[in-house]
């Protein structure tokens, strides 16, 4: 068989180094040895693929997918955007999974003991597949900030966790989306782990009055760029 | 060219988002949790078992692991693996995901993959792609797990050979029998004398 076209290298100008002192938990968990570079084989360019059954439509609406006895509390928001590769091409059929705190800054998780209320009608977890244009849309509740133990008076800025599968395992990405104008961002060690101002700025969504729906929900847009490839195998042959 | 979006840590609270099956028993299609094989799946049924361990030797009880592998015949279920002469197995997708438990342990029930070609059609030794995510890791880490009973193929595997001799054992899972099952033990050391080899994939 013909060698697969490799993905572009993982861009360490935008991805955080493992060892990042201000984020205390990296101290014992950051690999210390240099990564060993390998050429891409079938094992790296393939990866799990998902269909519509993997993301039932209701799961893109976090205001409905966990209702027990009413609506979740908080500010309804629409979060939408496109998943693109580095050449600006849409990545269709990308599996996106998200999870987040509720409006009070509390996660449903046994180890989150932050003294803020849980919301019985909100798990903060959702999933969807991008369409042919690479577009995704979630309806959710704006997450609150919450304290954490990294240092004295540490608070995470409001964020939504995103997990993405592109066309191959090499394009795998787990990241976080932030909100514009949040004063906690400049002092957050996780946000600042992104190695440049540009890389940090790209993690912040934009408010959009066009996406905002009257009498209903504020809109935020956020595009995500996955690793691309110089050419597709088809073009190469 | 647009810049890749930065990685950020998976954090400690991913369970409802990424491993809901462990809480609710409900798995979404394509997400089979830590059990990749059904009784009908062809090949040798195996258990991959191990710990994730930090730089002080303590178990990492909030890591998330993903594996990706070929079927027993050595075929990936993916559009770019076009080798029609190597059969797909309808019962096997090849993707698994789990969180580590409170003791830092993980387990996958799967089948032993067949060999797949590498670059230049040189056959690679059977292996599983493994991806480590955790609180305290701002970027995920890729590694590969090889099998201790594949000594000859391991000897000639191009990726294993790109790793210095002294670190190569960190990539080879030890085969044993336990409770009537074939178990491959594969500890992942994030740091320390036995730090697992991670790849810039």
Interface residues (C-beta under 8 A of the other chain):
Chain A: X1 X3 X4 X9 X10 X11 X13 X14 X15 X16 X17 X18 X20 X23 X25 X26 X27 X28 X29 X30 X31 X32 X33 X35 X36 X37 X38 X39 X40 X41 X42 X43 X44 X45 X46 X47 X48 X49 X50 X51 X53 X54 X55 X56 X59 X84 X85 X86 X87 X88 X95 X97 X98 X99 X101 X107 X108 X109 X111 X112 X123 X124 X125 X126 X127 X161 X163 X168 X169 X170 X172 X173 X174 X175 X176 X190 X191 X193 X194 X195 X198 X199 X200 X202 X203 X224 X225 X226 X227 X228 X233
Chain B: X1 X2 X3 X4 X5 X6 X7 X8 X9 X10 X11 X12 X13 X14 X15 X16 X17 X18 X20 X28 X29 X30 X31 X54 X55 X56 X58 X60 X62 X66 X68 X70 X76 X77 X78 X79 X80 X81 X82 X83 X93 X94 X95 X116 X117 X118 X119 X120 X121 X124 X127 X129 X131 X133 X134 X135 X136 X137 X138 X139 X140 X141 X144 X159 X162 X163 X167 X190 X191 X195 X196 X197 X198 X199 X200 X201
